[in-house]
Amino acid sequence: MNVQITRIDKSQKELFLNLYNLYLYDLSEFSGEDLLEEGKFDPTNTYLYLERAELHPFFIQYDGKVIGFVLVCSPPYVDDDVDYTVQELFLVKKYRGQGLAAQAVDLVFAQFQGKFKVEQLAYNRSAVSFWKKYYEHHHIEYVESEYSIEIENIAGSHRILSQTLIHARK
């Protein structure tokens, strides 16, 4: 399988925001987010990924086609005890369940060395399951915690599972 990650640049903003809207659509099942009046979800501050050197947005490509994205953050956009966070990971549904997301994560971990934190909405069972299987398959030790957050413009509190990876690379 020919999976690549390529850095997203400003000229690809429209494609990135379109995919991000699909991502928010998928997450709305767990976040409770509603559409804006124009029929899109609120991408508040997402554009910052294209403007800040500490934010690392990548398209996930398969056989030359963009099929999703992975967003990585570094200081000052991470907790003090980690070097990076995998902030968001998204694949178009057609490409899920084929090991492509795991290959993209492998490429991220090969590019960035250090201590990582990965978080999921606790009710997003497919995301939680993906990450747990990834850690098990790659023999990655992690420490898990759980906490609640409030998401701007979305009612209620949301449970978050967070894993800090002890050994992200071998």
Contact map, one row per residue, 1 for C-alpha under 8 A:
11100000000000000000000000000000000000000000000000000000000001100000000000000000000000000000000000010000000000000000000000000000000000000000000000000000000000000000000000
11110000000000000000000000000000000000000000000000000000000001100000000000000000000000000000000000000000000000000000000000000000000000000000000000000000000000000000000000
11111000000000000000000000000000000000000000000000000000000111100000000000000000000000000000000000010011000000000000000000000000000000000000000000000000000000000000000000
01111100000000000000000000000000000000000000000000000000000111000000000000000000000000000000000000000001001000000000000000000000000000000000000000000000000000000000000000
00111110000000000000000000000000000000000000000000000000011110000000000000000000000000000000000000000001001100000000000000000000000000000000000000000000000000000000000000
00011111000000000000000000000000000000000000000000000000011110000000000000000000000000000000000000000000000000000000000000000000000000000000000000000000000000000000000000
00001111100000000000000000000000000000000000000000000001111000000000000000000000000000000000000000000000000000000000000000000000000000000000000000000000000000000000000000
00000111110110010000000000000000000000000000000001000000111000000000000000000000000000000000000000000000000000000000000000000000000000000000000000000000000000000000000000
00000011111110000000000000000000000000000000000001000000000000000000000000000000000000000000000000000000000000000000000000000000000000000000000000000000000000000000000000
00000001111110000000000000000000000000000000000001100000000000000000000000000000000000000000000000000000000000000000000000000000000000000000000000000000000000000000000000
00000000111111000000000000000000000000000000000000000000000000000000000000000000000000000000000000000000000000000000000000000000000000000000000000000000000000000000000000
00000001111111110000000000000000000000000000000000000000000000000000000000000000000000000000000000000000000000000000000000000000000000000000000000000000000000000000000000
00000001111111111000000000000000000000000000001001000000000000000000000000000000000000000000000000000000000000000000000000000000000000000000000000000000000000000000000000
00000000001111111100000000000000000000000000000000000000000000000000000000000000000000000000000000000000000000000000000000000000000000000000000000000000000000000000000000
00000000000111111110000000000000000000000000000000000000000000000000000000000000000000000000000000000000000000000000000000000000000000000000000000000000000000000000000000
00000001000111111111000000000000000000000000000000000000001000000000000000000000000000000000000000000000000000000000000000000000000000000000000000000000000000000000000000
00000000000011111111100000000000000000000010011000000000000000000000000000000000000000000000000000000000000000000000000000000000000000000000000000000000000000000000000000
00000000000001111111110000000000000000000000000000000000000000000000000000000000000000000000000000000000000000000000000000000000000000000000000000000000000000000000000000
00000000000000111111111000000000000000000000000000000000000000000001100000000000000000000000000000000000000000000000000000000000000000000000000000000000000000000000000000
00000000000000011111111100000000000000000010000000000000000000000000000000000000000000000000000000000000000000000000000000000000000000000000000000000000000000000000000000
00000000000000001111111110000000000000011110000000000000000000000000000000000000000000000000000000000000000000000000000000000000000000000000000000000000000000000000000000
00000000000000000111111111000000000000000000000000000000000000000000000000000000000000000001000000000000000000000000000000000000000000000000000000000000000000000000000000
00000000000000000011111111100000000000000000000000000000000000000000000000000000000000000100000000000000000000000000000000000000000000000000000000000000000000000000000000
00000000000000000001111111110000000000001000000000000000000000000000000000000000000000000000000000000000000000000000000000000000000000000000000000000000000000000000000000
00000000000000000000111111111000000000001000000000000000000000000000000000000000000000000000000000000000000000000000000000000000000000000000000000000000000000000000000000
00000000000000000000011111111000000000000000000000000000000000000000000000000000000000000000000000000000000000000000000000000000000000000000000000000000000000000000000000
00000000000000000000001111111110100000000000000000000000000000000000000000000000000000000000000000000000000000000000000000010000000000000000000000000000000000000000000000
00000000000000000000000111111111110000000000000000000000000000000000000000000000000000000000000000000000000000000000000000000000000000000000000000000000000000000000000000
00000000000000000000000011111111100000000000000000000000000000000000000000000000000000000000000000000000000000000000000000000000000000000000000000000000000000000000000000
00000000000000000000000000111111000000000000000000000000000000000000000000000000000000000000000000000000000000000000000010110000000000000000000000000000000000000000000000
00000000000000000000000000111111100000000000000000000000000000000000000000000000000000000000000000000000000000000000000010000000000000000000000000000000010001000000000000
00000000000000000000000000011111110000000000000000000000000000000000000000000000000000000000000000000000000000000000000000000000000000000000000000000000011000000000000000
00000000000000000000000000111011111000001000000000000000000000000000000000000000000000000000000000000000000000000000000000000000000000000000000000000000010000000000000000
00000000000000000000000000010001111100001000000000000000000000000000000000000000000000000000000000000000000000000000000000000000000000000000000000000000010000000000000000
00000000000000000000000000000000111111111100000000000000000000000000000000000000000000000000000000000000000000000000000000000000000000000000000000000000000000000000000000
00000000000000000000000000000000011111111100000000000000000000000000000000000000000000000000000000000000000000000000000000000000000000000000000000000000000000000000000000
00000000000000000000000000000000001111110000000000000000000000000000000000000000000000000000000000000000000000000000000000000000000000000000000000000000000000000000000000
00000000000000000000000000000000001111110000000000000000000000000000000000000000000000000000000000000000000000000000000000000000000000000000000000000000000000000000000000
00000000000000000000000000000000001111111000000000000000000000000000000000000000000000000000000000000000000000000000000000000000000000000000000000000000000000000000000000
00000000000000000000100000000000001111111100000000000000000000000000000000000000000000000000000000000000000000000000000000000000000000000000000000000000000000000000000000
00000000000000000000100110000000111100111110000000000000000000000000000000000000000000000000000000000000000000000000000000000000000000000000000000000000000000000000000000
00000000000000000000100000000000001100011111000000000000000000000000000000000000000000000000000000000000000000000000000000000000000000000000000000000000000000000000000000
00000000000000001001100000000000000000001111111000000000000000000000000000000000000000000000000000000000000000000000000000000000000000000000000000000000000000000000000000
00000000000000000000000000000000000000000111111000000000000000000000000000000000000000000000000000000000000000000000000000000000000000000000000000000000000000000000000000
00000000000000000000000000000000000000000011111100000000000000000000000000000000000000000000000000000000000000000000000000000000000000000000000000000000000000000000000000
00000000000000001000000000000000000000000011111110000000000000000000000000000000000000000000000000000000000000000000000000000000000000000000000000000000000000000000000000
00000000000010001000000000000000000000000011111111100000000000000000000000000000000000000000000000000000000000000000000000000000000000000000000000000000000000000000000000
00000000000000000000000000000000000000000000111111110010000000000000000000000000000000000000000000000000000000000000000000000000000000000000000000000000000000000000000000
00000000000000000000000000000000000000000000011111110011100000000000001000000000000000000000000000000000000000000000000000000000000000000000000000000000000000000000000000
00000001110010000000000000000000000000000000001111110010100000000000000000000000000000000000000000000000000000000000000000000000000000000000000000000000000000000000000000
00000000010000000000000000000000000000000000001111111010000000000000000000000000000000000000000000000000000000000000000000000000000000000000000000000000000000000000000000
00000000000000000000000000000000000000000000000111111110000000000000000000000000000000000000000000000000000000000000000000000000000000000000000000000000000000000000000000
00000000000000000000000000000000000000000000000000111111000000000000000000000000000000000000000000000000000000000000000000000000000000000000000000000000000000000000000000
00000000000000000000000000000000000000000000000000011111000000000000000011111000000000000000000000000000000000000000000000000000000000000000000000000000000000000000000000
00000000000000000000000000000000000000000000000111111111100000000000001111001000000000000000000000000000000000000000000000000000000000000000000000000000000000000000000000
00000010000000000000000000000000000000000000000010001111110000000000001111000000000000000000000000000000000000000000000000000000000000000000000000000000000000000000000000
00000011000000000000000000000000000000000000000011000011111000000000111100000000000000000000000000000000000000000000000000000000000000000000000000000000000000000000000000
00001111000000000000000000000000000000000000000000000001111100000000111000000000000000000000000000000000000000000000000000000000000000000000000000000000000000000000000000
00001111000000010000000000000000000000000000000000000000111110000111110000000000000000000000000000000000000000000000000000000000000000000000000000000000000000000000000000
00111100000000000000000000000000000000000000000000000000011111000111110000000000000000000010000000000001000000000000000000000000000000000000000000000000000000000000000000
00111100000000000000000000000000000000000000000000000000001111111111000000000000000000000000000000000000000000000000000000000000000000000000000000000000000000000000000000
11110000000000000000000000000000000000000000000000000000000111111110000000000000000000000000000000010000000000000000000000000000000000000000000000000000000000000000000000
11100000000000000000000000000000000000000000000000000000000011111000000000000000000000000000000000000000000000000000000000000000000000000000000000000000000000000000000000
00000000000000000000000000000000000000000000000000000000000011111100000000000000000000000000000000000000000000000000000000000000000000000000000000000000000000000000000000
00000000000000000000000000000000000000000000000000000000000011111110000000000000000000000000000000000000000000000000000000000000000000000000000000000000000000000000000000
00000000000000000000000000000000000000000000000000000000001111011111000000000000000000000000000000000000000000000000000000000000000000000000000000000000000000000000000000
00000000000000000000000000000000000000000000000000000000001111001111100000000000000000000011001000000000000000000000000000000000000000000000000000000000000000000000000000
00000000000000000010000000000000000000000000000000000000001110000111110000000000000000001111000000000000000000000000000000000000000000000000000000000000000000000000000000
00000000000000000010000000000000000000000000000000000000111100000011111000000000000000011110000000000000000000000000000000000000000000000000000000000000000000000000000000
00000000000000000000000000000000000000000000000000000000111100000001111100000000000001111100000000000001000000000000000000000000000000000000000000000000000000000000000000
00000000000000000000000000000000000000000000000010000011110000000000111110000000000001111000000000000000000000000000000000000000000000000000000000000000000000000000000000
00000000000000000000000000000000000000000000000000000011100000000000011111000000000111110000000000000000000000000000000000000000000000000000000000000000000000000000000000
00000000000000000000000000000000000000000000000000000111000000000000001111101100000111100000000000000000000000000000000000000000000000000000000000000000000000000000000000
00000000000000000000000000000000000000000000000000000111000000000000000111111100001110000000000000000000000000000000000000000000000000000000000000000000000000000000000000
00000000000000000000000000000000000000000000000000000100000000000000000011111111001100000000000000000000000000000000000000000000000000000000000000000000000000000000000000
00000000000000000000000000000000000000000000000000000100000000000000000001111110000000000000000000000000000000000000000000000000000000000000000000000000000000000000000000
00000000000000000000000000000000000000000000000000000110000000000000000011111110000000000000000000000000000000000000000000000000000000000000000000000000000000000000000000
00000000000000000000000000000000000000000000000000000000000000000000000011111111011110000000000000000000000000000000000000000000000000000000000000000000000000000000000000
00000000000000000000000000000000000000000000000000000000000000000000000000111111110000000000000000000000000000000000000000000000000000000000000000000000000000000000000000
00000000000000000000000000000000000000000000000000000000000000000000000000100111111000000000000000000000000000000000000000000000000000000000000000000000000000000000000000
00000000000000000000000000000000000000000000000000000000000000000000000000000011111000000000000000000000000000000000000000000000000000000000000000000000000000000000000000
00000000000000000000000000000000000000000000000000000000000000000000000000000111111110000000000000000000000000000111100000000000000000000000000000000000000000000001000000
00000000000000000000000000000000000000000000000000000000000000000000000001100101111110000000000000000000000000000111000000000000000000000000000000000000000000000000000000
00000000000000000000000000000000000000000000000000000000000000000000000111100100011111000000000000000000000000000111100000000000000000000000000000000000000000000000000000
00000000000000000000000000000000000000000000000000000000000000000000000111000100011111100000000000000000000000000001110000000000000000000000000000000000000000000000000000
00000000000000000000000000000000000000000000000000000000000000000000011110000000000111111000000000000000000000000001111000000000000000000000000000000000000000000000000000
00000000000000000000000000000000000000000000000000000000000000000000011110000000000011111000000000000000000000000000011000000000000000000000000000000000000000000000000000
00000000000000000000000000000000000000000000000000000000000000000000111100000000000001111100000000000000000000000000000000000000000000000000000000000000000000000000000000
00000000000000000000000000000000000000000000000000000000000000000001111000000000000001111110000000001000000000000000000000000000000000000000000000000000000000000000000000
00000000000000000000001000000000000000000000000000000000000000000001110000000000000000011111000000001000000000000000000000000000000000000000000000000000000000000000000000
00000000000000000000000000000000000000000000000000000000000100000011100000000000000000001111101100001000000000000000000000000000000000000000000000000000000000000000000000
00000000000000000000010000000000000000000000000000000000000000000011000000000000000000000111111100000000000000000000000000000000000000000000000000000000000000000000000000
00000000000000000000000000000000000000000000000000000000000000000000000000000000000000000011111100000000000000000000000000000000000000000000000000000000000000000000000000
00000000000000000000000000000000000000000000000000000000000000000000000000000000000000000001111100000000000000000000000000000000000000000000000000000000000000000000000000
00000000000000000000000000000000000000000000000000000000000000000010000000000000000000000011111111010000000000000000000000000000000000000000000000000000000000000000000000
00000000000000000000000000000000000000000000000000000000000000000000000000000000000000000011111111111000000000000000000000000000000000000000000000000000000000000000000000
00000000000000000000000000000000000000000000000000000000000000000000000000000000000000000000001111110000000000000000000000000000000000000000000000000000000000000000000000
00000000000000000000000000000000000000000000000000000000000000000000000000000000000000000000001111111000000000000000000000000000000000000000000000000000000000000000000000
00000000000000000000000000000000000000000000000000000000000000000000000000000000000000000000000111111110000000000000000000000000000000000000000000000000000000000000000000
10100000000000000000000000000000000000000000000000000000000001000000000000000000000000000000001111111111000000000000000000000000000000000000000000000000000000000000000000
00000000000000000000000000000000000000000000000000000000000000000000000000000000000000001110000101111111100000000000000000000000000000000000000000000000000000000000000000
00000000000000000000000000000000000000000000000000000000000000000000000000000000000000000000000000111111110000000000000000000000000001000000000000000000000000000000000000
00100000000000000000000000000000000000000000000000000000000000000000000000000000000000000000000000111111111000000000000000000000000000000000000000000000000000000000000000
00111000000000000000000000000000000000000000000000000000000100000000010000000000000000000000000000011111111100000000000000000000000000000000000000000000000000000000000000
00000000000000000000000000000000000000000000000000000000000000000000000000000000000000000000000000001111111110000000000000000000000000000000000000000000000000000000000000
00000000000000000000000000000000000000000000000000000000000000000000000000000000000000000000000000000111111111000000000000000000000000000000000000000000000000000000000000
00011000000000000000000000000000000000000000000000000000000000000000000000000000000000000000000000000011111111100000000000000000000000000000000000000000000000000000000000
00001000000000000000000000000000000000000000000000000000000000000000000000000000000000000000000000000001111111110000000000000000000000000000000000000000000000000000000000
00000000000000000000000000000000000000000000000000000000000000000000000000000000000000000000000000000000111111111000000000000000000000000000000000000000000000000000000110
00000000000000000000000000000000000000000000000000000000000000000000000000000000000000000000000000000000011111111000000000000000000000000000000000000000000000000000000010
00000000000000000000000000000000000000000000000000000000000000000000000000000000000000000000000000000000001111111000000000000000000000000000000000000000000000000000000000
00000000000000000000000000000000000000000000000000000000000000000000000000000000000000000000000000000000000111111100000000000000000000000000000000000000000000000000000000
00000000000000000000000000000000000000000000000000000000000000000000000000000000000000000000000000000000000011111110000000000000000000000000000000000000000000000000000110
00000000000000000000000000000000000000000000000000000000000000000000000000000000011100000000000000000000000000011111000000000000000000000000000000000000000000000000000100
00000000000000000000000000000000000000000000000000000000000000000000000000000000011100000000000000000000000000001111100000000000000000000000000000000000000000000001111100
00000000000000000000000000000000000000000000000000000000000000000000000000000000011111000000000000000000000000000111110000000000000000000000000000000000000000000001110100
00000000000000000000000000000000000000000000000000000000000000000000000000000000010111000000000000000000000000000011111000000000000000000000000000000000000000000111100000
00000000000000000000000000000000000000000000000000000000000000000000000000000000000011100000000000000000000000000001111100000000000000000000000000000000000000000111100000
00000000000000000000000000000000000000000000000000000000000000000000000000000000000001100000000000000000000000000000111110000000000000000000000000000000000000011110000000
00000000000000000000000000000000000000000000000000000000000000000000000000000000000000000000000000000000000000000000011111010011000000000000000000000000000000011100000000
00000000000000000000000000000110000000000000000000000000000000000000000000000000000000000000000000000000000000000000001111110011000000000000000000000000000001111000000000
00000000000000000000000000000000000000000000000000000000000000000000000000000000000000000000000000000000000000000000000111111001000000000000000000000000000001111000000000
00000000000000000000000000000100000000000000000000000000000000000000000000000000000000000000000000000000000000000000000011111000000000000000000000000000000000100000000000
00000000000000000000000000100100000000000000000000000000000000000000000000000000000000000000000000000000000000000000000111111111000000000000000000000000000000000000000000
00000000000000000000000000000000000000000000000000000000000000000000000000000000000000000000000000000000000000000000000001111111100000000000000000000000000000000000000000
00000000000000000000000000000000000000000000000000000000000000000000000000000000000000000000000000000000000000000000000000011111110000000000000000000000000000000000000000
00000000000000000000000000000000000000000000000000000000000000000000000000000000000000000000000000000000000000000000000110011111111000000000000000000000000000000000000000
00000000000000000000000000000000000000000000000000000000000000000000000000000000000000000000000000000000000000000000000111011111111100000000000000000000000000001000000000
00000000000000000000000000000000000000000000000000000000000000000000000000000000000000000000000000000000000000000000000000001111111110000000000000000000000000000000000000
00000000000000000000000000000000000000000000000000000000000000000000000000000000000000000000000000000000000000000000000000000111111111000000000000000000000000000000000000
00000000000000000000000000000000000000000000000000000000000000000000000000000000000000000000000000000000000000000000000000000011111111100000000000000000000000000000000000
00000000000000000000000000000000000000000000000000000000000000000000000000000000000000000000000000000000000000000000000000000001111111110000000000000000000000000000000000
00000000000000000000000000000000000000000000000000000000000000000000000000000000000000000000000000000000000000000000000000000000111111111000000000000000000000000000000000
00000000000000000000000000000000000000000000000000000000000000000000000000000000000000000000000000000100000000000000000000000000011111111100000000000000000000000000000000
00000000000000000000000000000000000000000000000000000000000000000000000000000000000000000000000000000000000000000000000000000000001111111111110000000000000000000000000000
00000000000000000000000000000000000000000000000000000000000000000000000000000000000000000000000000000000000000000000000000000000000111111111000000000000000000000000000000
00000000000000000000000000000000000000000000000000000000000000000000000000000000000000000000000000000000000000000000000000000000000011111111000000000000000000000000000000
00000000000000000000000000000000000000000000000000000000000000000000000000000000000000000000000000000000000000000000000000000000000001111111000000000000000000000000000000
00000000000000000000000000000000000000000000000000000000000000000000000000000000000000000000000000000000000000000000000000000000000000111111100000000000000000000000000000
00000000000000000000000000000000000000000000000000000000000000000000000000000000000000000000000000000000000000000000000000000000000000111111110000000000000000000000111100
00000000000000000000000000000000000000000000000000000000000000000000000000000000000000000000000000000000000000000000000000000000000000100011111000000000000000000000111000
00000000000000000000000000000000000000000000000000000000000000000000000000000000000000000000000000000000000000000000000000000000000000100001111100000000000000000011111000
00000000000000000000000000000000000000000000000000000000000000000000000000000000000000000000000000000000000000000000000000000000000000000000111110000000000000000011110000
00000000000000000000000000000000000000000000000000000000000000000000000000000000000000000000000000000000000000000000000000000000000000000000011111000000000000001111000000
00000000000000000000000000000000000000000000000000000000000000000000000000000000000000000000000000000000000000000000000000000000000000000000001111100000000000001110000000
00000000000000000000000000000000000000000000000000000000000000000000000000000000000000000000000000000000000000000000000000000000000000000000000111110000000000111100000000
00000000000000000000000000000000000000000000000000000000000000000000000000000000000000000000000000000000000000000000000000000000000000000000000011111000000000111000000000
00000000000000000000000000000000000000000000000000000000000000000000000000000000000000000000000000000000000000000000000000000000000000000000000001111100000011110000000000
00000000000000000000000000000000000000000000000000000000000000000000000000000000000000000000000000000000000000000000000000000000000000000000000000111110000011110000000000
00000000000000000000000000000000000000000000000000000000000000000000000000000000000000000000000000000000000000000000000000000000000000000000000000011111011111000000000000
00000000000000000000000000000000000000000000000000000000000000000000000000000000000000000000000000000000000000000000000000000000000000000000000000001111111111000000000000
00000000000000000000000000000000000000000000000000000000000000000000000000000000000000000000000000000000000000000000000000000000000000000000000000000111110000000000000000
00000000000000000000000000000000000000000000000000000000000000000000000000000000000000000000000000000000000000000000000000000000000000000000000000000011111000000000000000
00000000000000000000000000000011110000000000000000000000000000000000000000000000000000000000000000000000000000000000000000000000000000000000000000000111111100000000000000
00000000000000000000000000000001000000000000000000000000000000000000000000000000000000000000000000000000000000000000000000000000000000000000000000000110111110000000000000
00000000000000000000000000000000000000000000000000000000000000000000000000000000000000000000000000000000000000000000000000000000000000000000000000000110011111000000000000
00000000000000000000000000000000000000000000000000000000000000000000000000000000000000000000000000000000000000000000000000000000000000000000000000011110001111100000000000
00000000000000000000000000000010000000000000000000000000000000000000000000000000000000000000000000000000000000000000000011000000000000000000000000011110000111110000000000
00000000000000000000000000000000000000000000000000000000000000000000000000000000000000000000000000000000000000000000000011100000000000000000000001111000000011111000000000
00000000000000000000000000000000000000000000000000000000000000000000000000000000000000000000000000000000000000000000001111000000000000000000000001111000000001111100000000
00000000000000000000000000000000000000000000000000000000000000000000000000000000000000000000000000000000000000000000001111000001000000000000000111100000000000111110000000
00000000000000000000000000000000000000000000000000000000000000000000000000000000000000000000000000000000000000000000111100000000000000000000000111000000000000011111000000
00000000000000000000000000000000000000000000000000000000000000000000000000000000000000000000000000000000000000000000111000000000000000000000011110000000000000001111100000
00000000000000000000000000000000000000000000000000000000000000000000000000000000010000000000000000000000000000000011110000000000000000000000011100000000000000000111110000
00000000000000000000000000000000000000000000000000000000000000000000000000000000000000000000000000000000000000000011110000000000000000000001111000000000000000000011111100
00000000000000000000000000000000000000000000000000000000000000000000000000000000000000000000000000000000000000000011000000000000000000000001111000000000000000000001111100
00000000000000000000000000000000000000000000000000000000000000000000000000000000000000000000000000000000000000000010000000000000000000000001110000000000000000000000111111
00000000000000000000000000000000000000000000000000000000000000000000000000000000000000000000000000000000000010001111000000000000000000000001000000000000000000000000111111
00000000000000000000000000000000000000000000000000000000000000000000000000000000000000000000000000000000000011001000000000000000000000000000000000000000000000000000001111
00000000000000000000000000000000000000000000000000000000000000000000000000000000000000000000000000000000000000000000000000000000000000000000000000000000000000000000001111
